Amino acid sequence: MQKRNPAQQRYVVRFIPTMFSYGVVLFAATYLIRLWHPTGITLAALAVAPSLPLLGVIAIMGLYLAEERDEFLRQRLVKAMLGGLAILLAVLTVWGFLANGGLTDQPPAFLAFPLWCGAFGLVQCGMGLRDRLTSRAAA
């Protein structure tokens, strides 16, 4: 396993506790909403609470991009992010038109970030596979 550079180390130190807090807040908020059946400001606060750690994750990803000094790594990350965004936009566009046609429900907006993360990861996997295949072909 390759040693992480300082920007990558800071990213992991920030990312892991933030995602852990997301899991805790998500389960706690869901549990409390089902248990208490709150209304008004309490419901709004509990409903919004799980989004706050995810906003932190978005900021952490931006910090990593700004702090990464290796131009190759930064370029790969940006390409994967853009590829993930393209997939997200394609999926939500098709889904939205299917919903407009009455064939399905509207896509839930809260799925945008998880869908993007999944697409971002798939693009990174595809880039890694492409690199391995092209390096074998060149050898």
N, C-alpha and C positions, 0 to 999 in steps of 0.2 A: 504494500500500500504506500502511495506517495505521501510525503510529508506536506502538510498544509502550509501555505504562505501566511503571513500575518493577517492579510485581509480576509482570507478564508477562515482563519482561526477566530477572528472577531465575529464573522458572520455566524459561525456555529454557536459561539457563546451567546449570541443574541437570539438566534433563531430557536434553539431547543427550548429554553424556558418560556419563550413567547408562545410557541405551539403547545407546550404543556399547559400553560395558563388558558389557552383557547379551549382545550379539551375540558378542563375543570370548569371554566365559566359556562361553556355550552351545556354541559350536563347539569350544572347547578341551576342555571336559568330555566332550562326545560323542566327540571324537577319542581322548582318553586312555582312556575306558572301552572303546572298541573295540580300541585298541592293546594296553593292558595287561591287560584282563580282571580288574580288581581285585576284591577281596572285602572284606567287613567294613567297618571304619571308613573306609578309603580310598574304597571304592565309595559309601558313604553321603555322604561329603564331596563327591565329584565329582557325585553325583546331585543334591544340594541346592544346589550352587554357583550354577547358573543362576537359581535363585529369589531369591537375595540382591539382585541389581540390580533385579529386579521389585518386591521389597519396598521398595527405595529409591524406585522410581517412584511407588508408592502413597503413600509419605510425602511425596514432592515434590508430588503432586497435592493432598494435604491442606494442605501449606504454602501452596500457591498460593491455595487457597480461603480460608485464614486471612488471607493478606496482601493479597488483592484488596480494594481500598477502593471500587471502583465496584459499587454494589449491583445495578445492572442486569446487569452482566457476571457477577457472582457468582450471581445468581438463575438466569441462563441456564445456567451451568455446572452448578449443582445440579439443574436440571430435566433437563438432558441426562444427567447421571450417574444420576438416578433412572429415566429412560426406558431407559437402557442396562441398568440392573439389572433392570427389569421384563422386558425382552426376554430377558436371560440366564436369569432364573428361569423364564420360560415355555418357552424352548428346553430347558433341563435337566430341567424337570418332564415335558414330553412325551417327551423322550429316555429319561428314567428309567423311565417307564411302558412305553414300547416295549421296553426292556431287560427289565423285569419280566415282560413277556409273551413273552419269548424271541425277539423279532423283531430285536433288535440287541444289540450289546455295551453294557455300562455306559459312560456317558460318562466319558472320562478327566478326572480332576479338574484336571490341569494346564492344561486348555483353558479353565477358568473365566475367568481374567484376560484372556487374548487375546480370548475371545468377548465379554466385557464391553467391552473397549476397542473392538472392532469395532462393537458395538451402540451404544456411547456416541458414536462417530464418525458412525454413520448417523443417530442422533437429532439431532446437531448439524447435519448436512447438511439434514435435514428441517426443522428450525427455521429455518435460513437460507433455504431455498426458500420456506417459508411466509411469512417476512417479506418476501421480494422480491415474491411474488405479491400479498400484501395491500397492499403499498405502491404497486404498480402499479394495483391496483383502486381505491385511494383517490385516485389522481392524476387 
